[in-house]
Amino acid sequence: MKIITVPITKEAQELLDIDNCPSDMLEEFQISQKDFDRLWQAGLFALINMSSGAMIDDYEYDSIQNPRKLEAALQSIEKRVWTNELDELIKNIKALFVKAIEYKTSIHFYF
């Protein structure tokens, strides 16, 4: 299972950085390996990497903490036309980017 996480406060972000954040201080979305593979093949993570400078990869961890990079990644995702079968997954991932921007925190990819 792959997880995308957004801390809901700056305190949660600091606790997450030291791997000590309670789950009730996080917004999380779990992605099955099958869905991850579909998103990977569709180019979602390559698009996020290009627009934000991240290095999201399979079996890796990365995060986006810069507000401008969060915005850039979200805009890139929104501009792209996705297949109908990915709509719900993309919607959930976009929502996490929106929350990270609203909370002024970050988004973390535990793959």
Secondary structure as GFF3:
##gff-version 3
##sequence-region A 1 111
A	DSSP	beta_strand	2	7	.	.	.	ID=ss1
A	DSSP	alpha_helix	10	17	.	.	.	ID=ss2
A	DSSP	three_ten_helix	23	25	.	.	.	ID=ss3
A	DSSP	beta_strand	26	31	.	.	.	ID=ss4
A	DSSP	alpha_helix	33	42	.	.	.	ID=ss5
A	DSSP	alpha_helix	44	52	.	.	.	ID=ss6
A	DSSP	beta_strand	61	64	.	.	.	ID=ss7
A	DSSP	alpha_helix	67	79	.	.	.	ID=ss8
A	DSSP	three_ten_helix	84	86	.	.	.	ID=ss9
A	DSSP	alpha_helix	87	103	.	.	.	ID=ss10
A	DSSP	beta_strand	107	110	.	.	.	ID=ss11
###
